[in-house]
């Protein structure tokens, strides 16, 4: 199995136009978005976990608030 650095390198080579120098963050973001099939809630939950692991707890709480608001909006839209 490829390690994360290899996956990022491969994505940078395959997903961006030839002369564009994509950052690791852009390539990893694309990998995450594709993995979760562009589900914003799952992507935000992943961000929240990463922030918590990096001891950015107050920032993770803000992301949690955003997640809850989005879930409520989605629930409201589905009730129509």
ChimeraX commands (.cxc) that place a marker at each C-alpha (Angstrom):
marker #1 position 0.00,0.00,0.00 radius 0.5
marker #1 position 1.21,3.47,-0.82 radius 0.5
marker #1 position 2.02,5.82,2.00 radius 0.5
marker #1 position 0.40,9.24,2.23 radius 0.5
marker #1 position 3.38,11.10,0.74 radius 0.5
marker #1 position 3.27,8.87,-2.33 radius 0.5
marker #1 position -0.47,9.39,-2.73 radius 0.5
marker #1 position -0.02,13.15,-2.53 radius 0.5
marker #1 position 2.84,13.09,-5.05 radius 0.5
marker #1 position 0.82,10.93,-7.45 radius 0.5
marker #1 position -2.23,13.19,-7.15 radius 0.5
marker #1 position -0.12,16.27,-7.84 radius 0.5
marker #1 position 1.14,14.62,-11.03 radius 0.5
marker #1 position -2.22,13.32,-12.24 radius 0.5
marker #1 position -4.87,15.85,-11.23 radius 0.5
marker #1 position -3.46,19.25,-12.06 radius 0.5
marker #1 position -2.47,20.91,-15.32 radius 0.5
marker #1 position 1.11,20.32,-16.37 radius 0.5
marker #1 position 2.71,23.66,-15.48 radius 0.5
marker #1 position 0.79,24.20,-12.23 radius 0.5
marker #1 position 2.76,23.56,-9.05 radius 0.5
marker #1 position 0.08,22.26,-6.68 radius 0.5
marker #1 position 0.79,22.33,-2.97 radius 0.5
marker #1 position 0.65,19.24,-0.80 radius 0.5
marker #1 position -2.40,20.77,0.90 radius 0.5
marker #1 position -4.23,21.08,-2.43 radius 0.5
marker #1 position -3.44,17.50,-3.39 radius 0.5
marker #1 position -4.38,16.12,0.02 radius 0.5
marker #1 position -7.58,18.19,-0.02 radius 0.5
marker #1 position -8.47,16.66,-3.36 radius 0.5
marker #1 position -7.73,13.16,-2.07 radius 0.5
marker #1 position -9.94,13.74,0.96 radius 0.5
marker #1 position -12.77,15.22,-1.13 radius 0.5
marker #1 position -12.65,12.31,-3.53 radius 0.5
marker #1 position -12.45,9.74,-0.72 radius 0.5
marker #1 position -15.59,11.14,0.91 radius 0.5
marker #1 position -17.27,11.62,-2.49 radius 0.5
marker #1 position -17.44,15.40,-2.00 radius 0.5
marker #1 position -19.55,15.10,1.18 radius 0.5
marker #1 position -18.88,18.39,2.96 radius 0.5
marker #1 position -19.94,17.11,6.38 radius 0.5
marker #1 position -17.47,14.22,6.26 radius 0.5
marker #1 position -14.73,16.54,5.02 radius 0.5
marker #1 position -15.39,18.97,7.88 radius 0.5
marker #1 position -15.43,16.11,10.40 radius 0.5
marker #1 position -12.01,15.07,9.12 radius 0.5
marker #1 position -10.74,18.64,9.49 radius 0.5
marker #1 position -12.14,18.75,13.03 radius 0.5
marker #1 position -10.29,15.54,13.94 radius 0.5
marker #1 position -7.04,16.85,12.46 radius 0.5
marker #1 position -7.35,20.09,14.43 radius 0.5
marker #1 position -8.00,18.17,17.63 radius 0.5
marker #1 position -4.96,15.97,17.00 radius 0.5
marker #1 position -2.87,19.12,16.53 radius 0.5
marker #1 position -4.23,20.57,19.82 radius 0.5
marker #1 position -6.24,23.30,18.09 radius 0.5
marker #1 position -9.24,22.57,20.29 radius 0.5
marker #1 position -11.01,25.93,20.09 radius 0.5
marker #1 position -10.75,25.86,16.29 radius 0.5
marker #1 position -12.10,22.31,16.27 radius 0.5
marker #1 position -15.07,23.51,18.33 radius 0.5
marker #1 position -15.79,26.19,15.73 radius 0.5
marker #1 position -15.74,23.56,12.99 radius 0.5
marker #1 position -18.11,21.45,15.11 radius 0.5
marker #1 position -20.50,24.42,15.26 radius 0.5
marker #1 position -20.34,24.75,11.48 radius 0.5
marker #1 position -21.05,21.03,11.09 radius 0.5
marker #1 position -24.11,21.27,13.36 radius 0.5
marker #1 position -25.45,24.28,11.42 radius 0.5
marker #1 position -24.98,22.48,8.11 radius 0.5
marker #1 position -26.69,19.35,9.43 radius 0.5
marker #1 position -29.64,21.46,10.55 radius 0.5
marker #1 position -29.82,23.19,7.14 radius 0.5
marker #1 position -29.75,19.82,5.38 radius 0.5
marker #1 position -32.45,18.46,7.70 radius 0.5
marker #1 position -34.58,21.58,7.07 radius 0.5
marker #1 position -34.15,21.31,3.29 radius 0.5
marker #1 position -35.16,17.64,3.35 radius 0.5
marker #1 position -38.34,18.49,5.25 radius 0.5
marker #1 position -39.63,20.68,2.42 radius 0.5
marker link #1:1,2 radius 0.2
marker link #1:2,3 radius 0.2
marker link #1:3,4 radius 0.2
marker link #1:4,5 radius 0.2
marker link #1:5,6 radius 0.2
marker link #1:6,7 radius 0.2
marker link #1:7,8 radius 0.2
marker link #1:8,9 radius 0.2
marker link #1:9,10 radius 0.2
marker link #1:10,11 radius 0.2
marker link #1:11,12 radius 0.2
marker link #1:12,13 radius 0.2
marker link #1:13,14 radius 0.2
marker link #1:14,15 radius 0.2
marker link #1:15,16 radius 0.2
marker link #1:16,17 radius 0.2
marker link #1:17,18 radius 0.2
marker link #1:18,19 radius 0.2
marker link #1:19,20 radius 0.2
marker link #1:20,21 radius 0.2
marker link #1:21,22 radius 0.2
marker link #1:22,23 radius 0.2
marker link #1:23,24 radius 0.2
marker link #1:24,25 radius 0.2
marker link #1:25,26 radius 0.2
marker link #1:26,27 radius 0.2
marker link #1:27,28 radius 0.2
marker link #1:28,29 radius 0.2
marker link #1:29,30 radius 0.2
marker link #1:30,31 radius 0.2
marker link #1:31,32 radius 0.2
marker link #1:32,33 radius 0.2
marker link #1:33,34 radius 0.2
marker link #1:34,35 radius 0.2
marker link #1:35,36 radius 0.2
marker link #1:36,37 radius 0.2
marker link #1:37,38 radius 0.2
marker link #1:38,39 radius 0.2
marker link #1:39,40 radius 0.2
marker link #1:40,41 radius 0.2
marker link #1:41,42 radius 0.2
marker link #1:42,43 radius 0.2
marker link #1:43,44 radius 0.2
marker link #1:44,45 radius 0.2
marker link #1:45,46 radius 0.2
marker link #1:46,47 radius 0.2
marker link #1:47,48 radius 0.2
marker link #1:48,49 radius 0.2
marker link #1:49,50 radius 0.2
marker link #1:50,51 radius 0.2
marker link #1:51,52 radius 0.2
marker link #1:52,53 radius 0.2
marker link #1:53,54 radius 0.2
marker link #1:54,55 radius 0.2
marker link #1:55,56 radius 0.2
marker link #1:56,57 radius 0.2
marker link #1:57,58 radius 0.2
marker link #1:58,59 radius 0.2
marker link #1:59,60 radius 0.2
marker link #1:60,61 radius 0.2
marker link #1:61,62 radius 0.2
marker link #1:62,63 radius 0.2
marker link #1:63,64 radius 0.2
marker link #1:64,65 radius 0.2
marker link #1:65,66 radius 0.2
marker link #1:66,67 radius 0.2
marker link #1:67,68 radius 0.2
marker link #1:68,69 radius 0.2
marker link #1:69,70 radius 0.2
marker link #1:70,71 radius 0.2
marker link #1:71,72 radius 0.2
marker link #1:72,73 radius 0.2
marker link #1:73,74 radius 0.2
marker link #1:74,75 radius 0.2
marker link #1:75,76 radius 0.2
marker link #1:76,77 radius 0.2
marker link #1:77,78 radius 0.2
marker link #1:78,79 radius 0.2
marker link #1:79,80 radius 0.2
view
